[in-house]
Amino acid sequence: MTNTDWKSALFNKRMLICIFTGFSSGLPLYILISLLPAWLRSEHVDLKSIGLFALIQLPFTWKFLWAPLFDRYIPPLGRRRGWLLISQIALLVSIPAFGLLHPALDLWTIAYLAGVVAFFSASQDIVLDAYRRELLLDSELGLGNAIHVNAYKIAGLVPGSLSLILADHLPWNAVFMITTLFMLPGLAMTLLVHEPLLKAGAPRTLRQAVLEPFHEFITRSGWNSALLVLAFIFFYKLGDSMATALATPFYLDMGFTKTQIGLVAKNAGLWPSVIGGLLGGAWMLRLGINRALWLFGVMQMVAILGFAWLAWLGRHEVPGAAELTQLAIVIGIEAFGVGLGTAAFVAFIAKTTHPLYTATQFALFTSLAAVPRTFANAGAGCLVEDGALKLASWLPAIPCAGMGWTKFMMLCFLLAVPGMLLLLKVAPWNGRQKSL
């Protein structure tokens, strides 16, 4: 690829828009999976209950059910921009409401509110994914999605770093309000960008919007191929998703303060994530998505072992420079490896999505990818901690494994293996994925 090609691929308006789509998509999710657990843990909520809060992410696993509505109906501002504006305004209103509640008294109310935030966040993701797929050229999918993933992870620094530092100095209601203000750049993007041109008209009926995307995917290469693709999407990110499900409570249990986590743990992953994402996008242009999935998948598996090593070292009563360096190294490797794997994974999903059915098919694939983060992660706390898990007063208690952090991280490493094995069928090393 010539220097001119590189410049035209990197420096264009579409890549700039991908920065905003990634940041807007990542911020509300990281509020739920990073800031919310830190808030609950600092208010002495037990780890088993915090683990169950992963179930509030159910909208991310079921978003394909209402995605056809976003393909069928066109609000003011257009099919993509109109729905984006609605979901972003809803997030701006609902997220600050966390600061009005107290975990010791309003735990169920917090859970309901988190479910509402997850619903609007998932709705925003549906439209952002569809918009990005319609915006990018096929040759730009790898690099564009790598930039999107980078911005997605950078957005995590707000609730996972800045907000944690603020929480040591400000009340939680102020922290949630300040964090919510970072949604404004995404809102500005929605108002300023143009609606993408439709490759075909919007579905004429709701039935057509619901059935045609699924019919096209199944009949494209047959049932066996469709099921293999769905299984791969489910398993490829399972290991690292579980390993990072309780990352902030894990760091707290290792003895690190919220300020240390905010300054060291989160920021140590910024530049490795940015470098890894950009290198991943560039390498995909040369390697192809298939080979990138192999190489980057191995790297994200290795990253999990860093957490196991950190857990093996044990809790530090007063973490010093050496302990903070160890934490920074582990987080840096995780950010680089998992960032690479996520970039290739999202590019694979985008390439698998038919341009005529972007919202529904993209939502289906990303919903399936979110299942491990929701259901498997919900039991992560019970796998780590002793005791019993009580889902409801009328249900019997479920005994917890109590395997501790080290064994739990090794289990996460093993759970990454099935996704790699499925690459033999879904994305063979010397194979080429067909462009739609």
Buried (B, 14 or more C-beta within 10 A) or exposed (E): EEEEEEEEBBEEEBBEBBBBBBBBBBBBBBBBBBBBBBBBBBEEBEBBBBBBBBBBBBBBBBBBBBBBBBBBBBEEBBBBBBBBBBBBBBBBEBBBBBBEBEBEEBBEBBBEBBBBBBBBBBBBBBBBBBBBBBBBEEEBBBBBBBBBBBBBBBBBBBBBBBBBBBBEEEEBBBBBBBBBEBBEBBBEBBEEBEBBEEEEEEBEEEEBBBBBBBEBBEEBEEEEBBEBBBBBBBBBBBBBBBBBBBBBBBBBBBBBBBBBBBBBBBBBBBEBBBBBBBBBBBBBBEBBBBBBBBBBBBBBBBBBBBBBEBBEEEEBEEBEEEBBEBBBBBBBBBBBBBBBBBBBBBBBBBBBBBBBBBBBBBBBBBBBBBBBBBBBBBBBBBBBBEBEBEEEEEEEEEEBBEBBBBBBBBBBBEBBEBBBEBBEBBBEEEBEBEEE
